[in-house]
Amino acid sequence: MSVGLLPYSDYRDSGLPLVGLIPAHWHVRRLRYVSELRVSNVDKHSVDGEQPVRLCNYVDVYKRDVIHSDMPFMNATANQNEISRFRLREGDVLITKDSEDWKDIGVPAYVAGEAPDLVCGYHLAVLRPYGDPMHGHYLYWQFRSSSVQTQLSVSATGVTRFGLSHGAIKDVDVIVPPKSEQAEIAEFLAAYDRRINHFIRAKRRMIELLNEQKQAIIQRAVTRGLDPDVRLKPSGVEWLGDVPEHWVMVPNSAVLKLKKNVVGSAWSEYSLLSLTKKGVILRDMENPEGKFPASFDTYQSIEPNDLIFCLFDIDETPRAVGLANTAGMITGAYTRFSCVDPRMAEYAYLFYLAMDNGKQLKPLYTGLRKVITKSIFLSAKMPLPPLEERQEIIEHVRIATQRINHTIEYTERELSFIREYRTRLIADVVTGKLDVRGVELPALDTVGVTDEWDEDEAEPEELAVDEGTDVAH
């Protein structure tokens, strides 16, 4: 997706180590001199006597990397002064001023178009560029650049929630080209962002279809076996249906053994594990991401071939079952089982992975948090093929999904590369390393492509919820 851009002819030192050289006719300005800052106090509640408003809610910031053509709204009211002060105008830029993740601080959520009729909500701030010398759509891309985001991350304060003071936001250094160039830069980056977003959507859809294919393979193998002509019988289990006639239905208690060993003060001797959509993985403690508790004393030890279940909030949890391949520790909120017969571990995992993929355990849920109690789970039944057939099923699934997994991994690498490319392109263009003046903009040749962001296109959650401990949902 090379755009074949060239540098400017003449440069000078910007005085900013993160930026280096900029075109000789560009300038560096503090944000306070090119844009007004308005920090909203309008919350998502309704108050008698106030006017109803269409509130731009703070959660929209997590749908970054796209300019929204629409926004989700919440019921809210505001007084006339708040409406006047925080109603968005053409070219306004919304940014976050606090977040649970320092990487989200200052990330722009939205750039207002004509007559948006939106009121900026709590947790967001409005940047309203002065008519001269700043163009609002260009300022949006400045805040998408690594140079500005690095400045904001350095200024952020907090431990479990990070925030920016008004002064820290106003003191951000931004690069200011002539206003005519700002408009060209904004138009160029918006065009390439649309193109990249289209590529990302297509690749995500491909991954989604591959995962569906893999899930279908596993579901068929662990509920029907490998013989398409096998005679079936009712399983007697509401959420399972028919199973091969020669399979036996056994309670989980005959297969699984409940275990829990708290690591206590010896937690520093264990590797940290997390239950994710990619299985039970090792966490990087030197470069941590997500939330962590002050102490891991309540975590439990894990051994290879242990089965890990998240038996609460099951429908909302990205992955509710995992098979450990290494020793370590994991949150005590999860339920740990070993298999009575170690040869059962992989088959039991595949069966409950299929059940989790389809969220088929709903009849076992209790309460508002959709919990499966340990006693209910151990009394539930699963189908058990003969040992030799179990091994054949495991091998079949391994071979049938191997190529799919390789394709998914390759596609995910492509997505990683294109995101890196976009980050680099934005940084190079807004700091003048590349000249986009007069460049012909790319045209999307796909019918029906829009800038709209669907809820299911948001970045997928990689990590399951560790009950408010080391991972944020």
N, C-alpha and C positions, 0 to 999 in steps of 0.2 A: 504494500500500500504506500509505496514511496511517492512523495509529492514533488521531488526534484527541485527543492527550493535552494536558493543561494543566499549568502550573507550580504549584509549591507557593505558599502564601499569604505566607510569611515567610522571608526569606533573611538570611544574614550572610556576611561575607568569610571565605573558607577560609584565607587567608594563602598560598595556592599560586597563582602566576601562571598556571599551566597550567589551573587549575580555576576560579578566580574565586569567584563566589558559590555557596554550598551552602545547603540548608534549615537554618533556624535551630536545629533540634533534632538536626542531624547533627554528627559530629565528624571530625577528621583525626587519624590515628594512624600512627606508624611501624610497619612490618610486624612488627618484632621484638616489639612489645607485643601483637599480636593473633594471631600465628601462629608456630609453631616451624618452623625450617628444618633439614631433614636432607638433606645432600648425599651421594648414593650413590657407593659405590666398587665395586659389584657389576658385573663385566664379563660378556661373553657367552661365557666359556670354561668348560669343565668341569674340575674338579679332583677327584682321587681322595679319598675320605673325606668329601666334602661332599654335601649333599642336593640333588637336582635341584629346580629351581624354574621357574615360568612367569615369564619375564623380560619386563618391559615395556621394549622396546628404544628407544633414543634417536631412531631415524629416524621414529618415530610423530609427532614434533613437527611434521614438515613437512606432515602432514595436518591442519592447523589449520582453524579456522572450522567445527568440528563437535565435538559431544560424542560420544565414541566409545561405542558399546554393545558393541564387541568390539575386541580388539587382536591384532596378529600377535605371535607368541612365538618365542623362539630357545632352543636347548638351552643350559642354563647350570646351574651349581651355586653354592651359597652355604653358608657356615657358619651355625651356629645364631644367633650374634649378629647377622649381617647379615640373616638372615631376620626376626628379631624387630624389628630396627630399621627395615628398609626394606619390609616387607610392607605393602601399602596397606590403609587403613581407609576406611570410609564418610566422604566429604567431603574426603579428601586431594586436593590439587591438585598436579599435576606440571608443572614448568616447565623450560625449558632454562637451563643455566648457561654454556654455550659453544656456538659455532656458527661456520661459515665465512661466514655472512652476518649482519651486525650487526642486521638487521631481524628475525631469528629469536630474538634474545636475550630470554629471559624469556617467550616465547610459551607459553601453557599447552597441554599436549598432552592432558590427561586429567583428569577429576574422578571419583574412585572412587565406585562404588555399593556396594550391600550385598554383602559376602563376595566381593570381586573375586578373591582368591587370586592376586594378582600381586605380584612383587617389583620395586621400582624399579631400573632399570639405570643404568649409567654414562652420564654426560653429562646426566642429569636430576637434579633436586632435588625433594624432597617438601616441600610446605607443609602443615603440619598445624595448622589453626586451633585456637586455644584455645576451649573450650566456650562461653565468654562473653568477648568480645562478638561473635565472628566466625562467620558461617555459611559452610561450605566452598564451596557452590555459588555463593554471592554473591562470594566471593573469586576464584573462577575468572573471573567476568565483570569484576571489577576488573582482573585481569591481561590481559584482552582489550581493555581500554580504552586509548585513545590517551594519556591522561594518565600511566598507569603505564608503558606501553611507551616513551614518550618519556624518562621518568626513567631507565629501564634502558639505553636506547641511549646516553644521555649518559654513564652510568657505565661502559659497556663499554670494555675495553682490548684492544689487539692490532692486528695488521696484516693477516695472512692468515687468522688465526683469532681470533675475538673471544670474550671471556670476562667473567664477572662475579665479583667477589670476594664472599665470604660477607657481608662488611660492607655492600657495595653493595646486595645483595638485601635485607638486613634493614633498611636505612635508607630503603627506598621508602616514600613517603607514600601511604596508602590512605584512602579515604573510608568512614566507618563510620556507617551509619544504625542505628536500633534493630533488633534482631535479627529482629523480626516483619516489618519492612519489607524486610530483606535477603532473606528467603524469598520474598516477593512479587516482588521485583525479579528474583531468579534464575529463578523460574517464568515470569515474563513474557518475559524475554529468551530463555529456552530455547524457549518456544512460538514466538516470532517467528523465532528462528534456524532452527527446523525448517521453518517456512513459507518462509523465504528460501532455505534449502538445496534445498527441493523446486523452487522457481522456477529456481534455478541448474542443477539436474540436467536439468530440462526444456529449458532453453536450450542447455546443452552437448550434449544429445542431438540437438537440432535442428541445431546446427553440425556435429556428426559426420555426420548424414545428408546435409547439403548438401555437405560435403567428399567424401563417398562418391559423390554424384551427379556432382560436378565431375571426380573421378578417373575415373569410368566414361566420361565424355564424351571426356576426353583419351586414355585407353587405347584406346577404339574408333577414334578418329580417326587415331592414329599407328601402329596395327597393322593396320587394315582399310580405312582411307580413308573417303570420304564416300558411296560408291556401295554400297548394300546388296546389289546383285546382282553385284558384281564377282567374277570367278573367282579362286580362291585357289590357291596352290602352297606346298609345304613350304619353310620358310625355311632349313632346314638348321641352325638354331640351337636348341639344346635348350630354352632358357628363353623362346623367342619363339613357336614354333608356326608356323601358316600365315600368309602375307601375300598381298596382291594379286599376281596373276600377272605384271603388267607392272612391278612394282617390282624394283629390283636390290638385292642384298645387297653392301655395301661394308665393308671394314675401317675401324675408327675412324681409323686412321692416314691414310686417304685424305680424311678430313673434318676431323680435329682435329690441331692442331699444339701440341706440348708447349712451355710457356714457364715461365720462372721468373727474375725479376729481384729480387734482394734489395735492400731499401731502405737497409740499413746505417745510417750515422749521419745520413742525411737523413730519417729517419722522421718527424720533427716537421713536415715539409712535406706530409705525406699525411693524408687523412681515414681514420679507422679503419672498416673494414667487417666484418660478420659474416654467416655463412651461417646462415639461420634458416628456419623453416617458412613464413615470409612472403617468402622470397627473400633476396637479398643486400642488407642494409640498412646504413645509416650508423649508427654508434654515437655516443652522446652522451658525449663526453669530459669535459664540464663536470659532468655528473651521472652518473658511471659506475655500472653495476650489474654484478655478477659479478667474476670474477678478472681481473687484468691483470698482465702481466710487468713486471719492473723496467725493461726496455728493449724496444723494438720493432725492434731492429737486425736480427733474423732474419726479420722479416715480408717479404712479397713484394708488389710493386706490381701493381695491377689496372687494366685499361682497360675502358671500356664494351664490351659484347658478349663479354667473356671468359666462358668457362664454368668454374665452380669446382666441383670434386669433392672430397668427403671419402671417400677410398678405404680407410678403416680403421674397424673397429668399426661396420660399416655397419648391421647390424640394430638396434643400440642407438642409432644417431644419428638424431635427429628428422628431419633433412633432409640428403641426401647429394649434392645437385646444386643449383646456382644459376646464374643468368645475371646478370652485373653490368650495371647501368644507369648506373653512374657510376664515375669513377676513384677510386682510393684504395689502401689496403694491407690485407692479410689475413694470417693466420698462415701461416707457411711449411709447416705440417703438411698443408695442403691442396694439391691438384694443380690447376694452372691450364692451361687450353687456350684457344687462339684457333682460329677456323675458317679453313680454307684459303680458302673462299668465304664472305665475311661474311654473305651471304644465307642461309647454313645455320644460323646461330647459334640463332635462335629455334626452328626445327624440331628441331635436335639437343637443345636444352634440353627441349622438350615430350616428345620420345621418352624421354629418360633420366629425366625427372620421372615419367612413367608407370611406367618400370621400377623407380624408387625407391619409388613408392607401393605397389607390389606386392612389393617386395623380391625382384625376379625375377632378380637377378644372382648368386644363391647359387652356381651352378656355377663362377663365376669366383673365389670366395673361396679363400684359402690361410691356413693357420695358425690358432691359437686366437683371434687378434684379427680374424679375418675380413677380411683385407687383400686387395685386388685390386692386384697389381703393375702398374706403368705399362706394362710390355711386354705383359702379358696383356690389359690393357684396350685398348691400341692395336691388338692383333691381333683383338679381338672384332669381330663384324660387327653393323651396324645396317641396317634396310631404308630405301631411299631412293626416294621417289616422284619423278616428273618435277618440274622447277622450278615450273611453273604449278600443279600439284596441291599441291605443298608450300605455296605461298602461299594456296591455297584452304583447306587444312587449318588453317593458322595463323589465318586470318580467322574460320573457323567456330568454332574453339576460343575465340577472343577474344570473339566475340559471345555464344556459348552459355554462357560462364562469367561474363560481366560481371554479369548480374542476380544470379547466385548469390553472387558476391563482394560485391555491395552488400548483400544480405540478411545474409550472414555479418558484415560490418562493422557493420551496424545492430544485430544481435543481440549482438555483442561490446560495443557501447556500452551496451546495456541491462544486460549483466552488470556492466560497470564502474559504472554508476549504482546498481545494487542493492547492490553491495559497499560503495560510498561511503555509501549510505543506512544499511546495517547498522552500519558504523563509527560514523556519527554518532548513530544510535539508541542504541548501547551507551554511547557517551560521555555523551550527554544523560541517560540513565536512571541510570547509576551515579554521576553527580555531582549528581543531584537537579534538573536543569534541567526534567525532566518527571516528573510524579507518576503512578505506575502503581498506586497503592493502589485496590483494588476494581475494577480494569479487567477486563472480560470477555475471556478469552483466545481467540485465533483457533482455529478448528477446521479441520484439513485435510480437504477433501472428496474427496481422492483415495485410492482403495483401495490398500492395500499400501505406503504411504509409511512409511519407517522412518528412524531416525537413523543407520543403518549406512553406513559409508563404504567403497565399493568401490575397489580399487586403480586401476581405470581412470577413476575420478572425481577423482583427484588433479589439482591444477593442472597444465595442460599445459606442458611445457618449450618455451619460445619460441625458445631459441637452441641451435644445434648445438654439439657439443664442439669446442673449438679446441685439442685436444691439450694440455690443462693450461695454457693460456695465458690468454686473456681471458674465457673463459666456463666456468662450472661446470656439469657435467651434472646 
